[in-house]
Amino acid sequence: MGSKSATSGYRNRLLLAAAGLILFLIPYSVALKEGECEVCVKVVDKFASSLTDEVKKDTKRIEDEFRTFCKKSKDKEQRFCYYLGGMEDSATGILNELSKPVSWGMPSDKICEKLKKKDAQICDLRYDKQIDVNAVDLKKLKVRDLKKILSDWDEECDGCLEKTDFIKRIEELKHKHIKTEL
């Protein structure tokens, strides 16, 4: 009887240790940290909110709508579309990993957790920091930053060759895109 008691005591300690290990590892598993997958979460939110209830019932239509949505995307959002297979030149396609959860009404952060398991680089995408045009000296920025400001505003600078041309164009458009407080 003593050996039976020792065996069950050993088994109980082993079960307790396993349970403790599981509880210790749960927070480190897949749950997204604050700010992680920011591009994914924002794009999935934006896309899902653009769908009608009728479209959300059909995964094929969700995928077609996502491809259409991706044609209008740019920068990091376009890269996200590329990773999922929403672009014509995408090398892979895991759109069903988006369309099925969207059809179930799954929250975007949970969808992104699932997508991260399939392709970790999806969550590596980060938005570029926005340039505060009112607070920065445009003359000290690089031309690529000036071009980015215009791109963010969906504006062009036809005929701009020099840095001063880009600065002049931004100054012309500033009133249209920047709200100033009185």
mmCIF file of the C-alpha atoms, coordinates in Angstrom:
data_MODEL
# 
_entry.id   MODEL 
# 
loop_
_atom_site.group_PDB 
_atom_site.id 
_atom_site.type_symbol 
_atom_site.label_atom_id 
_atom_site.label_alt_id 
_atom_site.label_comp_id 
_atom_site.label_asym_id 
_atom_site.label_entity_id 
_atom_site.label_seq_id 
_atom_site.pdbx_PDB_ins_code 
_atom_site.Cartn_x 
_atom_site.Cartn_y 
_atom_site.Cartn_z 
_atom_site.occupancy 
_atom_site.B_iso_or_equiv 
_atom_site.pdbx_formal_charge 
_atom_site.auth_seq_id 
_atom_site.auth_comp_id 
_atom_site.auth_asym_id 
_atom_site.auth_atom_id 
_atom_site.pdbx_PDB_model_num 
ATOM 1   C CA . MET A 1 1   ? 0.000   0.000  0.000   1.00 0.00 ? 1   MET A CA 1 
ATOM 2   C CA . GLY A 1 2   ? 2.920   2.307  0.677   1.00 0.00 ? 2   GLY A CA 1 
ATOM 3   C CA . SER A 1 3   ? 4.251   2.041  -2.887  1.00 0.00 ? 3   SER A CA 1 
ATOM 4   C CA . LYS A 1 4   ? 0.817   2.843  -4.324  1.00 0.00 ? 4   LYS A CA 1 
ATOM 5   C CA . SER A 1 5   ? 0.668   5.997  -2.214  1.00 0.00 ? 5   SER A CA 1 
ATOM 6   C CA . ALA A 1 6   ? 4.187   6.999  -3.288  1.00 0.00 ? 6   ALA A CA 1 
ATOM 7   C CA . THR A 1 7   ? 3.319   6.441  -6.956  1.00 0.00 ? 7   THR A CA 1 
ATOM 8   C CA . SER A 1 8   ? 0.142   8.535  -6.775  1.00 0.00 ? 8   SER A CA 1 
ATOM 9   C CA . GLY A 1 9   ? 2.003   11.275 -4.865  1.00 0.00 ? 9   GLY A CA 1 
ATOM 10  C CA . TYR A 1 10  ? 4.667   11.329 -7.568  1.00 0.00 ? 10  TYR A CA 1 
ATOM 11  C CA . ARG A 1 11  ? 2.001   11.442 -10.272 1.00 0.00 ? 11  ARG A CA 1 
ATOM 12  C CA . ASN A 1 12  ? 0.199   14.316 -8.526  1.00 0.00 ? 12  ASN A CA 1 
ATOM 13  C CA . ARG A 1 13  ? 3.415   16.319 -8.269  1.00 0.00 ? 13  ARG A CA 1 
ATOM 14  C CA . LEU A 1 14  ? 4.122   15.649 -11.942 1.00 0.00 ? 14  LEU A CA 1 
ATOM 15  C CA . LEU A 1 15  ? 0.611   16.791 -12.940 1.00 0.00 ? 15  LEU A CA 1 
ATOM 16  C CA . LEU A 1 16  ? 0.951   19.874 -10.761 1.00 0.00 ? 16  LEU A CA 1 
ATOM 17  C CA . ALA A 1 17  ? 4.308   20.736 -12.347 1.00 0.00 ? 17  ALA A CA 1 
ATOM 18  C CA . ALA A 1 18  ? 2.868   20.268 -15.857 1.00 0.00 ? 18  ALA A CA 1 
ATOM 19  C CA . ALA A 1 19  ? -0.123  22.470 -15.010 1.00 0.00 ? 19  ALA A CA 1 
ATOM 20  C CA . GLY A 1 20  ? 2.201   25.128 -13.620 1.00 0.00 ? 20  GLY A CA 1 
ATOM 21  C CA . LEU A 1 21  ? 4.320   25.060 -16.773 1.00 0.00 ? 21  LEU A CA 1 
ATOM 22  C CA . ILE A 1 22  ? 1.244   25.421 -18.972 1.00 0.00 ? 22  ILE A CA 1 
ATOM 23  C CA . LEU A 1 23  ? -0.031  28.361 -16.915 1.00 0.00 ? 23  LEU A CA 1 
ATOM 24  C CA . PHE A 1 24  ? 3.417   29.952 -17.107 1.00 0.00 ? 24  PHE A CA 1 
ATOM 25  C CA . LEU A 1 25  ? 3.611   29.622 -20.904 1.00 0.00 ? 25  LEU A CA 1 
ATOM 26  C CA . ILE A 1 26  ? 0.055   30.733 -21.799 1.00 0.00 ? 26  ILE A CA 1 
ATOM 27  C CA . PRO A 1 27  ? 0.776   34.491 -21.722 1.00 0.00 ? 27  PRO A CA 1 
ATOM 28  C CA . TYR A 1 28  ? 3.832   33.961 -23.930 1.00 0.00 ? 28  TYR A CA 1 
ATOM 29  C CA . SER A 1 29  ? 2.048   31.942 -26.573 1.00 0.00 ? 29  SER A CA 1 
ATOM 30  C CA . VAL A 1 30  ? 0.408   33.721 -29.467 1.00 0.00 ? 30  VAL A CA 1 
ATOM 31  C CA . ALA A 1 31  ? -1.481  36.667 -27.976 1.00 0.00 ? 31  ALA A CA 1 
ATOM 32  C CA . LEU A 1 32  ? -0.450  39.923 -29.591 1.00 0.00 ? 32  LEU A CA 1 
ATOM 33  C CA . LYS A 1 33  ? 1.324   42.518 -27.514 1.00 0.00 ? 33  LYS A CA 1 
ATOM 34  C CA . GLU A 1 34  ? 0.226   46.146 -27.517 1.00 0.00 ? 34  GLU A CA 1 
ATOM 35  C CA . GLY A 1 35  ? 1.168   47.759 -30.845 1.00 0.00 ? 35  GLY A CA 1 
ATOM 36  C CA . GLU A 1 36  ? 2.209   44.458 -32.415 1.00 0.00 ? 36  GLU A CA 1 
ATOM 37  C CA . CYS A 1 37  ? 0.767   43.749 -35.859 1.00 0.00 ? 37  CYS A CA 1 
ATOM 38  C CA . GLU A 1 38  ? -0.381  47.375 -36.135 1.00 0.00 ? 38  GLU A CA 1 
ATOM 39  C CA . VAL A 1 39  ? -0.638  47.293 -39.932 1.00 0.00 ? 39  VAL A CA 1 
ATOM 40  C CA . CYS A 1 40  ? -2.501  43.983 -39.946 1.00 0.00 ? 40  CYS A CA 1 
ATOM 41  C CA . VAL A 1 41  ? -5.013  45.040 -37.274 1.00 0.00 ? 41  VAL A CA 1 
ATOM 42  C CA . LYS A 1 42  ? -5.707  48.386 -38.938 1.00 0.00 ? 42  LYS A CA 1 
ATOM 43  C CA . VAL A 1 43  ? -6.086  46.925 -42.450 1.00 0.00 ? 43  VAL A CA 1 
ATOM 44  C CA . VAL A 1 44  ? -8.320  44.064 -41.289 1.00 0.00 ? 44  VAL A CA 1 
ATOM 45  C CA . ASP A 1 45  ? -10.491 46.531 -39.288 1.00 0.00 ? 45  ASP A CA 1 
ATOM 46  C CA . LYS A 1 46  ? -10.736 48.911 -42.236 1.00 0.00 ? 46  LYS A CA 1 
ATOM 47  C CA . PHE A 1 47  ? -11.460 46.115 -44.697 1.00 0.00 ? 47  PHE A CA 1 
ATOM 48  C CA . ALA A 1 48  ? -14.008 44.263 -42.532 1.00 0.00 ? 48  ALA A CA 1 
ATOM 49  C CA . SER A 1 49  ? -15.920 47.468 -41.795 1.00 0.00 ? 49  SER A CA 1 
ATOM 50  C CA . SER A 1 50  ? -16.183 48.167 -45.538 1.00 0.00 ? 50  SER A CA 1 
ATOM 51  C CA . LEU A 1 51  ? -18.029 44.884 -46.167 1.00 0.00 ? 51  LEU A CA 1 
ATOM 52  C CA . THR A 1 52  ? -21.786 44.512 -46.200 1.00 0.00 ? 52  THR A CA 1 
ATOM 53  C CA . ASP A 1 53  ? -23.438 41.799 -44.108 1.00 0.00 ? 53  ASP A CA 1 
ATOM 54  C CA . GLU A 1 54  ? -24.314 39.992 -47.336 1.00 0.00 ? 54  GLU A CA 1 
ATOM 55  C CA . VAL A 1 55  ? -20.689 39.855 -48.505 1.00 0.00 ? 55  VAL A CA 1 
ATOM 56  C CA . LYS A 1 56  ? -19.488 38.719 -45.052 1.00 0.00 ? 56  LYS A CA 1 
ATOM 57  C CA . LYS A 1 57  ? -21.465 35.480 -45.479 1.00 0.00 ? 57  LYS A CA 1 
ATOM 58  C CA . ASP A 1 58  ? -19.465 34.313 -48.530 1.00 0.00 ? 58  ASP A CA 1 
ATOM 59  C CA . THR A 1 59  ? -15.720 33.664 -48.233 1.00 0.00 ? 59  THR A CA 1 
ATOM 60  C CA . LYS A 1 60  ? -15.223 33.786 -52.016 1.00 0.00 ? 60  LYS A CA 1 
ATOM 61  C CA . ARG A 1 61  ? -16.808 37.244 -52.205 1.00 0.00 ? 61  ARG A CA 1 
ATOM 62  C CA . ILE A 1 62  ? -14.731 38.377 -49.212 1.00 0.00 ? 62  ILE A CA 1 
ATOM 63  C CA . GLU A 1 63  ? -11.570 37.339 -51.069 1.00 0.00 ? 63  GLU A CA 1 
ATOM 64  C CA . ASP A 1 64  ? -12.698 39.138 -54.245 1.00 0.00 ? 64  ASP A CA 1 
ATOM 65  C CA . GLU A 1 65  ? -13.480 42.277 -52.237 1.00 0.00 ? 65  GLU A CA 1 
ATOM 66  C CA . PHE A 1 66  ? -10.072 42.064 -50.553 1.00 0.00 ? 66  PHE A CA 1 
ATOM 67  C CA . ARG A 1 67  ? -8.340  41.958 -53.933 1.00 0.00 ? 67  ARG A CA 1 
ATOM 68  C CA . THR A 1 68  ? -10.311 45.048 -54.976 1.00 0.00 ? 68  THR A CA 1 
ATOM 69  C CA . PHE A 1 69  ? -9.482  46.711 -51.634 1.00 0.00 ? 69  PHE A CA 1 
ATOM 70  C CA . CYS A 1 70  ? -5.787  45.964 -52.186 1.00 0.00 ? 70  CYS A CA 1 
ATOM 71  C CA . LYS A 1 71  ? -5.716  47.705 -55.578 1.00 0.00 ? 71  LYS A CA 1 
ATOM 72  C CA . LYS A 1 72  ? -6.272  51.012 -53.753 1.00 0.00 ? 72  LYS A CA 1 
ATOM 73  C CA . SER A 1 73  ? -3.770  50.328 -50.974 1.00 0.00 ? 73  SER A CA 1 
ATOM 74  C CA . LYS A 1 74  ? -0.262  51.732 -50.796 1.00 0.00 ? 74  LYS A CA 1 
ATOM 75  C CA . ASP A 1 75  ? 2.940   51.492 -48.767 1.00 0.00 ? 75  ASP A CA 1 
ATOM 76  C CA . LYS A 1 76  ? 2.733   49.145 -45.756 1.00 0.00 ? 76  LYS A CA 1 
ATOM 77  C CA . GLU A 1 77  ? -0.886  48.251 -46.434 1.00 0.00 ? 77  GLU A CA 1 
ATOM 78  C CA . GLN A 1 78  ? 0.040   47.222 -49.967 1.00 0.00 ? 78  GLN A CA 1 
ATOM 79  C CA . ARG A 1 79  ? 2.866   45.079 -48.564 1.00 0.00 ? 79  ARG A CA 1 
ATOM 80  C CA . PHE A 1 80  ? 0.336   43.433 -46.208 1.00 0.00 ? 80  PHE A CA 1 
ATOM 81  C CA . CYS A 1 81  ? -1.902  42.694 -49.193 1.00 0.00 ? 81  CYS A CA 1 
ATOM 82  C CA . TYR A 1 82  ? 1.085   41.196 -50.995 1.00 0.00 ? 82  TYR A CA 1 
ATOM 83  C CA . TYR A 1 83  ? 1.843   38.851 -48.088 1.00 0.00 ? 83  TYR A CA 1 
ATOM 84  C CA . LEU A 1 84  ? -1.752  37.584 -47.992 1.00 0.00 ? 84  LEU A CA 1 
ATOM 85  C CA . GLY A 1 85  ? -2.051  37.098 -51.754 1.00 0.00 ? 85  GLY A CA 1 
ATOM 86  C CA . GLY A 1 86  ? -4.316  40.054 -52.429 1.00 0.00 ? 86  GLY A CA 1 
ATOM 87  C CA . MET A 1 87  ? -2.055  41.541 -55.106 1.00 0.00 ? 87  MET A CA 1 
ATOM 88  C CA . GLU A 1 88  ? -1.762  40.245 -58.653 1.00 0.00 ? 88  GLU A CA 1 
ATOM 89  C CA . ASP A 1 89  ? 2.008   39.803 -58.249 1.00 0.00 ? 89  ASP A CA 1 
ATOM 90  C CA . SER A 1 90  ? 1.758   37.995 -54.876 1.00 0.00 ? 90  SER A CA 1 
ATOM 91  C CA . ALA A 1 91  ? 3.911   34.889 -54.726 1.00 0.00 ? 91  ALA A CA 1 
ATOM 92  C CA . THR A 1 92  ? 1.721   33.105 -52.182 1.00 0.00 ? 92  THR A CA 1 
ATOM 93  C CA . GLY A 1 93  ? -1.896  33.144 -51.192 1.00 0.00 ? 93  GLY A CA 1 
ATOM 94  C CA . ILE A 1 94  ? -3.353  32.680 -47.745 1.00 0.00 ? 94  ILE A CA 1 
ATOM 95  C CA . LEU A 1 95  ? -6.515  34.710 -48.325 1.00 0.00 ? 95  LEU A CA 1 
ATOM 96  C CA . ASN A 1 96  ? -8.657  31.936 -46.870 1.00 0.00 ? 96  ASN A CA 1 
ATOM 97  C CA . GLU A 1 97  ? -6.887  32.582 -43.541 1.00 0.00 ? 97  GLU A CA 1 
ATOM 98  C CA . LEU A 1 98  ? -8.463  36.057 -43.696 1.00 0.00 ? 98  LEU A CA 1 
ATOM 99  C CA . SER A 1 99  ? -11.795 35.367 -45.397 1.00 0.00 ? 99  SER A CA 1 
ATOM 100 C CA . LYS A 1 100 ? -12.993 32.563 -43.114 1.00 0.00 ? 100 LYS A CA 1 
ATOM 101 C CA . PRO A 1 101 ? -12.411 34.413 -39.819 1.00 0.00 ? 101 PRO A CA 1 
ATOM 102 C CA . VAL A 1 102 ? -13.943 37.600 -41.284 1.00 0.00 ? 102 VAL A CA 1 
ATOM 103 C CA . SER A 1 103 ? -17.026 35.592 -42.256 1.00 0.00 ? 103 SER A CA 1 
ATOM 104 C CA . TRP A 1 104 ? -17.259 34.303 -38.666 1.00 0.00 ? 104 TRP A CA 1 
ATOM 105 C CA . GLY A 1 105 ? -17.026 37.851 -37.277 1.00 0.00 ? 105 GLY A CA 1 
ATOM 106 C CA . MET A 1 106 ? -13.700 37.192 -35.526 1.00 0.00 ? 106 MET A CA 1 
ATOM 107 C CA . PRO A 1 107 ? -12.004 40.337 -34.105 1.00 0.00 ? 107 PRO A CA 1 
ATOM 108 C CA . SER A 1 108 ? -9.123  41.714 -36.158 1.00 0.00 ? 108 SER A CA 1 
ATOM 109 C CA . ASP A 1 109 ? -6.481  41.140 -33.469 1.00 0.00 ? 109 ASP A CA 1 
ATOM 110 C CA . LYS A 1 110 ? -7.406  37.446 -33.307 1.00 0.00 ? 110 LYS A CA 1 
ATOM 111 C CA . ILE A 1 111 ? -7.313  37.218 -37.123 1.00 0.00 ? 111 ILE A CA 1 
ATOM 112 C CA . CYS A 1 112 ? -3.838  38.745 -37.067 1.00 0.00 ? 112 CYS A CA 1 
ATOM 113 C CA . GLU A 1 113 ? -2.719  36.228 -34.428 1.00 0.00 ? 113 GLU A CA 1 
ATOM 114 C CA . LYS A 1 114 ? -3.767  33.432 -36.808 1.00 0.00 ? 114 LYS A CA 1 
ATOM 115 C CA . LEU A 1 115 ? -2.059  35.122 -39.752 1.00 0.00 ? 115 LEU A CA 1 
ATOM 116 C CA . LYS A 1 116 ? 1.122   35.551 -37.716 1.00 0.00 ? 116 LYS A CA 1 
ATOM 117 C CA . LYS A 1 117 ? 1.247   31.771 -37.220 1.00 0.00 ? 117 LYS A CA 1 
ATOM 118 C CA . LYS A 1 118 ? 1.175   31.328 -41.019 1.00 0.00 ? 118 LYS A CA 1 
ATOM 119 C CA . ASP A 1 119 ? 3.614   34.130 -41.881 1.00 0.00 ? 119 ASP A CA 1 
ATOM 120 C CA . ALA A 1 120 ? 5.470   35.985 -39.111 1.00 0.00 ? 120 ALA A CA 1 
ATOM 121 C CA . GLN A 1 121 ? 6.529   38.853 -41.402 1.00 0.00 ? 121 GLN A CA 1 
ATOM 122 C CA . ILE A 1 122 ? 2.890   40.003 -41.496 1.00 0.00 ? 122 ILE A CA 1 
ATOM 123 C CA . CYS A 1 123 ? 3.331   41.309 -37.963 1.00 0.00 ? 123 CYS A CA 1 
ATOM 124 C CA . ASP A 1 124 ? 6.740   42.809 -38.694 1.00 0.00 ? 124 ASP A CA 1 
ATOM 125 C CA . LEU A 1 125 ? 5.097   45.564 -40.757 1.00 0.00 ? 125 LEU A CA 1 
ATOM 126 C CA . ARG A 1 126 ? 5.083   48.938 -38.990 1.00 0.00 ? 126 ARG A CA 1 
ATOM 127 C CA . TYR A 1 127 ? 3.749   52.281 -40.094 1.00 0.00 ? 127 TYR A CA 1 
ATOM 128 C CA . ASP A 1 128 ? 6.285   55.016 -40.681 1.00 0.00 ? 128 ASP A CA 1 
ATOM 129 C CA . LYS A 1 129 ? 6.206   57.806 -38.149 1.00 0.00 ? 129 LYS A CA 1 
ATOM 130 C CA . GLN A 1 130 ? 4.215   60.767 -39.363 1.00 0.00 ? 130 GLN A CA 1 
ATOM 131 C CA . ILE A 1 131 ? 6.056   64.028 -39.978 1.00 0.00 ? 131 ILE A CA 1 
ATOM 132 C CA . ASP A 1 132 ? 4.494   67.042 -38.294 1.00 0.00 ? 132 ASP A CA 1 
ATOM 133 C CA . VAL A 1 133 ? 4.736   69.566 -41.124 1.00 0.00 ? 133 VAL A CA 1 
ATOM 134 C CA . ASN A 1 134 ? 4.028   72.505 -38.810 1.00 0.00 ? 134 ASN A CA 1 
ATOM 135 C CA . ALA A 1 135 ? 6.729   71.570 -36.297 1.00 0.00 ? 135 ALA A CA 1 
ATOM 136 C CA . VAL A 1 136 ? 9.546   70.591 -38.667 1.00 0.00 ? 136 VAL A CA 1 
ATOM 137 C CA . ASP A 1 137 ? 11.862  72.742 -40.757 1.00 0.00 ? 137 ASP A CA 1 
ATOM 138 C CA . LEU A 1 138 ? 11.195  71.457 -44.274 1.00 0.00 ? 138 LEU A CA 1 
ATOM 139 C CA . LYS A 1 139 ? 14.640  72.627 -45.429 1.00 0.00 ? 139 LYS A CA 1 
ATOM 140 C CA . LYS A 1 140 ? 16.246  70.135 -43.027 1.00 0.00 ? 140 LYS A CA 1 
ATOM 141 C CA . LEU A 1 141 ? 14.298  67.146 -44.375 1.00 0.00 ? 141 LEU A CA 1 
ATOM 142 C CA . LYS A 1 142 ? 15.566  64.836 -47.081 1.00 0.00 ? 142 LYS A CA 1 
ATOM 143 C CA . VAL A 1 143 ? 13.874  64.855 -50.484 1.00 0.00 ? 143 VAL A CA 1 
ATOM 144 C CA . ARG A 1 144 ? 12.478  61.358 -49.844 1.00 0.00 ? 144 ARG A CA 1 
ATOM 145 C CA . ASP A 1 145 ? 10.746  62.709 -46.694 1.00 0.00 ? 145 ASP A CA 1 
ATOM 146 C CA . LEU A 1 146 ? 9.309   65.610 -48.668 1.00 0.00 ? 146 LEU A CA 1 
ATOM 147 C CA . LYS A 1 147 ? 8.060   63.144 -51.293 1.00 0.00 ? 147 LYS A CA 1 
ATOM 148 C CA . LYS A 1 148 ? 6.532   61.052 -48.510 1.00 0.00 ? 148 LYS A CA 1 
ATOM 149 C CA . ILE A 1 149 ? 4.596   64.051 -47.195 1.00 0.00 ? 149 ILE A CA 1 
ATOM 150 C CA . LEU A 1 150 ? 3.138   64.636 -50.657 1.00 0.00 ? 150 LEU A CA 1 
ATOM 151 C CA . SER A 1 151 ? 2.404   60.932 -51.081 1.00 0.00 ? 151 SER A CA 1 
ATOM 152 C CA . ASP A 1 152 ? 0.617   60.808 -47.713 1.00 0.00 ? 152 ASP A CA 1 
ATOM 153 C CA . TRP A 1 153 ? -1.539  63.686 -48.920 1.00 0.00 ? 153 TRP A CA 1 
ATOM 154 C CA . ASP A 1 154 ? -2.182  61.895 -52.262 1.00 0.00 ? 154 ASP A CA 1 
ATOM 155 C CA . GLU A 1 155 ? -0.589  64.828 -54.059 1.00 0.00 ? 155 GLU A CA 1 
ATOM 156 C CA . GLU A 1 156 ? 1.919   65.006 -56.905 1.00 0.00 ? 156 GLU A CA 1 
ATOM 157 C CA . CYS A 1 157 ? 4.742   67.377 -57.646 1.00 0.00 ? 157 CYS A CA 1 
ATOM 158 C CA . ASP A 1 158 ? 4.907   67.440 -61.428 1.00 0.00 ? 158 ASP A CA 1 
ATOM 159 C CA . GLY A 1 159 ? 8.094   68.998 -62.689 1.00 0.00 ? 159 GLY A CA 1 
ATOM 160 C CA . CYS A 1 160 ? 9.768   69.042 -59.271 1.00 0.00 ? 160 CYS A CA 1 
ATOM 161 C CA . LEU A 1 161 ? 13.481  68.491 -59.651 1.00 0.00 ? 161 LEU A CA 1 
ATOM 162 C CA . GLU A 1 162 ? 15.103  70.322 -56.770 1.00 0.00 ? 162 GLU A CA 1 
ATOM 163 C CA . LYS A 1 163 ? 14.471  70.131 -53.033 1.00 0.00 ? 163 LYS A CA 1 
ATOM 164 C CA . THR A 1 164 ? 13.192  73.704 -53.109 1.00 0.00 ? 164 THR A CA 1 
ATOM 165 C CA . ASP A 1 165 ? 10.533  72.671 -55.660 1.00 0.00 ? 165 ASP A CA 1 
ATOM 166 C CA . PHE A 1 166 ? 9.175   70.055 -53.265 1.00 0.00 ? 166 PHE A CA 1 
ATOM 167 C CA . ILE A 1 167 ? 9.222   72.492 -50.338 1.00 0.00 ? 167 ILE A CA 1 
ATOM 168 C CA . LYS A 1 168 ? 7.370   75.086 -52.417 1.00 0.00 ? 168 LYS A CA 1 
ATOM 169 C CA . ARG A 1 169 ? 4.721   72.496 -53.386 1.00 0.00 ? 169 ARG A CA 1 
ATOM 170 C CA . ILE A 1 170 ? 4.236   71.430 -49.764 1.00 0.00 ? 170 ILE A CA 1 
ATOM 171 C CA . GLU A 1 171 ? 3.870   75.061 -48.684 1.00 0.00 ? 171 GLU A CA 1 
ATOM 172 C CA . GLU A 1 172 ? 1.243   75.568 -51.430 1.00 0.00 ? 172 GLU A CA 1 
ATOM 173 C CA . LEU A 1 173 ? -0.774  72.554 -50.256 1.00 0.00 ? 173 LEU A CA 1 
ATOM 174 C CA . LYS A 1 174 ? -0.248  72.914 -46.513 1.00 0.00 ? 174 LYS A CA 1 
ATOM 175 C CA . HIS A 1 175 ? -3.477  74.863 -45.943 1.00 0.00 ? 175 HIS A CA 1 
ATOM 176 C CA . LYS A 1 176 ? -5.479  72.108 -47.658 1.00 0.00 ? 176 LYS A CA 1 
ATOM 177 C CA . HIS A 1 177 ? -4.100  69.229 -45.579 1.00 0.00 ? 177 HIS A CA 1 
ATOM 178 C CA . ILE A 1 178 ? -3.072  70.713 -42.237 1.00 0.00 ? 178 ILE A CA 1 
ATOM 179 C CA . LYS A 1 179 ? -5.607  72.034 -39.772 1.00 0.00 ? 179 LYS A CA 1 
ATOM 180 C CA . THR A 1 180 ? -4.220  74.950 -37.811 1.00 0.00 ? 180 THR A CA 1 
ATOM 181 C CA . GLU A 1 181 ? -5.533  75.899 -34.401 1.00 0.00 ? 181 GLU A CA 1 
ATOM 182 C CA . LEU A 1 182 ? -6.433  79.483 -33.713 1.00 0.00 ? 182 LEU A CA 1 
# 
